[in-house]
Amino acid sequence: MSQAVTEPTADRLALLYRITQTFNSSLDLNEVLNRVIDEVIAATHAGRGFVMLLGDDGSMEFRAARGIDHRTIDDPEFQISRSVVQRVAQEGRPLLTSNAQNDAWLGGRASVMALGLRSILCVPLQHKGATRGVIYVDNTVQEGIFTERDLDLLAAIASSAAVAIENARLFREVQDNVRNLRLLNEISTDLTSTLDLERVLRASLQRAQDAFKLLLQNTQRWRLIQYANVLISHAEAQTNSRTASQVANCINSGEQRDEFLLRVGTIG
């Protein structure tokens, strides 16, 4: 009897194989994350699902938040129990509660009461022994919807998802590095192609604007600062001017992005 319960069934193995194939069919990180959570919701019959990944500052960042209807959930940071996420991320172990309202550890927490959380299942996303994020699913209507078998299934899915997410992340990193090298080559070409101070400054500012617009799409402000600082060092070496330094200064000082784009866009 116990053997029949613990061993994976043929249906479950087929499901895991199909999910793994789905995860590995794309190297676009956002697409992979949405596929992960859609498959998780379908496999566990959850009402909602969330994927959070470890950010550069060590905090968990929402990267996918979907409902059973595959629609994106707005303001996901206010839709879950942060206590559950933090505990799973810190301990690296899954957590299952059949009824959060009556749970000795969760029952009195404000988010659980306010959101009416019932069934909660959360597992770590681990790659090479390190926790890189968590998958969190819940149901606000029905208690006892998740079982130990669901926990085992979600842990297996998370193991496959972690590999797919890491592959997509590395692919994006390679793309970013290629883009960096291309931009630096373009900057060097611009700054060494003429001795005309005005043209050099205009080229510098145009590259900063192009980089800024590109990086706004990926919300990677630290890369923009890196671009700007490299650009400035090239510009000042060619022109011995402080004018181009304004680009890096305004970025590092936290100037509003729209204001910066407007001002830079009007130069020249």
C-alpha positions as CSV (number, residue, x, y, z in Angstrom):
1,M,0.0,0.0,0.0
2,S,2.7,2.5,1.0
3,Q,4.6,1.7,-2.2
4,A,1.7,2.6,-4.3
5,V,1.3,5.9,-2.6
6,T,4.9,7.0,-2.6
7,E,6.0,5.9,-6.1
8,P,5.3,8.2,-9.0
9,T,2.4,7.0,-11.2
10,A,2.7,6.7,-15.0
11,D,0.3,9.7,-15.3
12,R,2.5,11.8,-12.9
13,L,5.7,10.9,-14.8
14,A,4.0,11.8,-18.1
15,L,2.9,15.1,-16.6
16,L,6.4,15.9,-15.3
17,Y,7.9,15.1,-18.7
18,R,5.4,17.3,-20.5
19,I,5.9,20.2,-18.1
20,T,9.7,19.9,-18.4
21,Q,9.4,20.0,-22.2
22,T,7.2,23.1,-21.9
23,F,9.7,24.8,-19.6
24,N,12.6,24.1,-21.9
25,S,10.8,25.2,-25.1
26,S,11.8,28.9,-24.6
27,L,14.8,30.9,-23.4
28,D,12.8,34.0,-22.8
29,L,12.8,34.4,-19.0
30,N,9.4,36.1,-18.7
31,E,7.8,33.5,-21.0
32,V,9.3,30.7,-19.0
33,L,8.1,32.1,-15.7
34,N,4.5,32.5,-17.0
35,R,4.6,29.0,-18.3
36,V,5.9,27.7,-15.0
37,I,3.1,29.2,-13.0
38,D,0.3,28.3,-15.5
39,E,1.5,24.6,-15.4
40,V,1.7,24.7,-11.6
41,I,-1.8,26.1,-11.2
42,A,-3.2,23.5,-13.6
43,A,-1.3,20.6,-11.9
44,T,-2.3,21.5,-8.3
45,H,-5.8,23.0,-9.0
46,A,-4.8,26.2,-7.2
47,G,-6.7,29.4,-7.5
48,R,-3.6,31.6,-7.8
49,G,0.1,31.1,-8.3
50,F,3.2,33.3,-7.9
51,V,6.8,33.0,-8.8
52,M,9.3,35.0,-6.9
53,L,13.1,35.2,-7.6
54,L,15.9,36.4,-5.5
55,G,16.9,39.9,-6.5
56,D,20.3,41.6,-6.5
57,D,19.6,43.1,-3.1
58,G,18.7,39.7,-1.6
59,S,14.9,40.3,-1.5
60,M,12.3,38.3,-3.2
61,E,10.9,39.9,-6.3
62,F,7.6,39.0,-8.0
63,R,8.3,37.8,-11.5
64,A,5.0,36.0,-12.3
65,A,1.5,36.3,-10.7
66,R,-1.4,34.5,-12.4
67,G,-4.9,33.3,-11.6
68,I,-6.6,30.2,-12.7
69,D,-7.9,32.1,-15.7
70,H,-4.2,32.8,-16.8
71,R,-4.7,36.5,-16.2
72,T,-2.0,38.5,-14.5
73,I,-2.7,39.5,-10.9
74,D,-2.2,43.2,-10.1
75,D,-0.3,44.3,-7.0
76,P,0.9,40.7,-6.1
77,E,2.9,42.0,-3.2
78,F,-0.4,42.6,-1.4
79,Q,-2.0,39.2,-2.3
80,I,0.1,36.6,-0.4
81,S,1.4,35.7,3.0
82,R,4.9,37.2,3.1
83,S,5.6,35.1,6.2
84,V,5.3,31.9,4.2
85,V,7.5,33.2,1.4
86,Q,10.2,34.4,3.8
87,R,10.2,31.1,5.8
88,V,10.5,28.9,2.7
89,A,13.2,31.1,1.2
90,Q,15.2,31.2,4.4
91,E,14.9,27.5,5.3
92,G,14.9,26.1,1.8
93,R,12.1,23.7,2.7
94,P,8.5,23.5,1.4
95,L,5.5,24.5,3.4
96,L,2.0,23.2,3.3
97,T,-1.0,24.3,5.2
98,S,-4.5,22.9,4.7
99,N,-6.2,25.8,6.5
100,A,-4.2,28.9,7.1
101,Q,-7.1,30.4,9.2
102,N,-6.7,27.8,11.9
103,D,-2.9,27.2,11.5
104,A,-1.1,27.7,14.8
105,W,1.7,29.6,13.1
106,L,-0.2,31.5,10.4
107,G,-3.7,31.9,11.8
108,G,-3.2,35.2,13.6
109,R,-1.3,37.0,10.9
110,A,-2.9,40.1,9.4
111,S,-2.3,39.1,5.7
112,V,-3.9,35.6,6.3
113,M,-7.0,37.1,7.9
114,A,-7.4,40.1,5.5
115,L,-7.0,38.0,2.4
116,G,-9.0,35.1,3.6
117,L,-6.3,32.6,2.8
118,R,-7.2,28.9,3.2
119,S,-4.9,26.4,1.5
120,I,-1.3,27.4,0.9
121,L,1.5,25.5,-0.7
122,C,5.0,27.0,-1.2
123,V,8.2,25.4,-2.3
124,P,11.8,26.7,-2.9
125,L,13.3,27.1,-6.4
126,Q,16.8,25.6,-5.9
127,H,19.7,25.3,-8.3
128,K,23.0,23.7,-7.3
129,G,22.0,23.7,-3.7
130,A,21.1,27.4,-3.5
131,T,17.6,28.8,-3.2
132,R,17.0,31.2,-6.1
133,G,13.3,31.8,-5.5
134,V,10.0,30.3,-4.5
135,I,6.8,29.1,-6.1
136,Y,3.7,29.9,-4.1
137,V,0.1,28.7,-4.8
138,D,-3.0,29.1,-2.7
139,N,-6.8,28.9,-2.6
140,T,-8.9,31.5,-0.8
141,V,-12.1,29.6,-1.0
142,Q,-11.5,25.9,-0.3
143,E,-9.5,24.5,2.6
144,G,-7.6,21.2,2.4
145,I,-7.3,21.4,-1.4
146,F,-3.5,20.6,-1.3
147,T,-2.1,17.3,-0.1
148,E,1.3,15.8,0.5
149,R,1.2,14.4,-3.0
150,D,0.6,17.9,-4.3
151,L,3.6,19.0,-2.3
152,D,5.8,16.3,-3.8
153,L,4.5,17.1,-7.3
154,L,5.2,20.8,-6.9
155,A,8.7,20.1,-5.5
156,A,9.4,18.0,-8.6
157,I,8.0,20.7,-10.9
158,A,10.1,23.4,-9.0
159,S,13.2,21.3,-9.6
160,S,12.6,21.3,-13.3
161,A,11.5,24.9,-13.3
162,A,14.7,26.0,-11.5
163,V,16.9,24.6,-14.3
164,A,14.7,26.2,-17.0
165,I,14.8,29.6,-15.2
166,E,18.5,29.4,-14.7
167,N,19.0,28.6,-18.4
168,A,16.8,31.6,-19.4
169,R,18.6,33.9,-17.0
170,L,22.0,32.9,-18.4
171,F,20.8,33.4,-21.9
172,R,19.6,36.9,-21.0
173,E,22.9,37.6,-19.3
174,V,24.8,36.6,-22.5
175,Q,22.5,38.8,-24.6
176,D,23.1,41.7,-22.2
177,N,26.9,41.2,-22.4
178,V,26.7,41.2,-26.2
179,R,24.6,44.4,-26.1
180,N,27.2,45.9,-23.7
181,L,30.1,45.1,-26.0
182,R,28.2,46.4,-29.0
183,L,27.3,49.7,-27.3
184,L,30.9,50.2,-26.0
185,N,32.2,49.6,-29.5
186,E,29.7,52.2,-30.9
187,I,30.7,54.6,-28.2
188,S,34.4,54.2,-28.9
189,T,33.7,54.7,-32.7
190,D,31.7,57.8,-32.0
191,L,34.3,59.4,-29.7
192,T,37.3,58.7,-31.9
193,S,35.8,59.5,-35.3
194,T,36.1,63.3,-35.0
195,L,37.9,66.1,-33.1
196,D,34.8,68.2,-33.2
197,L,33.9,68.8,-29.6
198,E,30.2,69.5,-30.3
199,R,29.8,66.3,-32.4
200,V,31.5,64.2,-29.7
201,L,29.2,65.5,-27.0
202,R,26.1,65.1,-29.1
203,A,27.2,61.5,-29.9
204,S,27.8,60.8,-26.2
205,L,24.5,62.1,-25.1
206,Q,22.7,60.3,-27.9
207,R,24.2,57.0,-26.8
208,A,23.2,57.7,-23.2
209,Q,19.7,58.3,-24.3
210,D,19.5,55.1,-26.4
211,A,20.9,53.1,-23.5
212,F,18.5,54.7,-21.1
213,K,15.5,53.9,-23.2
214,L,16.7,50.3,-23.7
215,L,17.3,49.7,-20.0
216,L,14.1,51.2,-18.9
217,Q,12.4,48.2,-20.6
218,N,14.4,45.8,-18.4
219,T,14.3,48.1,-15.3
220,Q,18.1,47.5,-14.9
221,R,19.2,50.9,-13.6
222,W,22.5,49.6,-12.4
223,R,23.5,48.7,-15.9
224,L,22.6,52.1,-17.1
225,I,24.9,53.6,-14.5
226,Q,27.6,51.2,-15.8
227,Y,27.0,52.3,-19.4
228,A,27.0,56.0,-18.5
229,N,30.2,55.8,-16.5
230,V,32.1,54.0,-19.3
231,L,30.7,56.5,-21.8
232,I,31.8,59.4,-19.6
233,S,35.3,58.1,-19.2
234,H,35.6,57.8,-23.0
235,A,34.1,61.3,-23.6
236,E,36.3,63.1,-21.1
237,A,39.4,61.4,-22.4
238,Q,38.6,62.7,-25.9
239,T,37.2,66.2,-25.0
240,N,38.7,67.1,-21.6
241,S,35.2,68.5,-20.9
242,R,32.9,68.2,-17.9
243,T,29.7,68.6,-20.0
244,A,29.3,64.9,-20.7
245,S,29.7,64.1,-16.9
246,Q,26.2,65.6,-16.4
247,V,24.8,62.4,-17.9
248,A,26.3,60.1,-15.2
249,N,25.7,62.7,-12.4
250,C,22.0,63.0,-13.1
251,I,21.6,59.2,-13.2
252,N,23.6,58.6,-10.0
253,S,21.8,61.4,-8.2
254,G,18.4,59.7,-8.8
255,E,16.9,62.2,-11.2
256,Q,13.5,61.3,-12.4
257,R,13.7,59.1,-15.6
258,D,11.2,61.0,-17.6
259,E,12.8,64.4,-16.8
260,F,16.2,63.0,-17.7
261,L,14.9,61.7,-21.1
262,L,13.2,64.9,-21.8
263,R,16.2,67.0,-21.0
264,V,18.7,64.8,-22.8
265,G,16.4,64.5,-25.8
266,T,16.4,68.2,-26.2
267,I,20.1,68.6,-26.3
268,G,21.4,69.1,-29.8
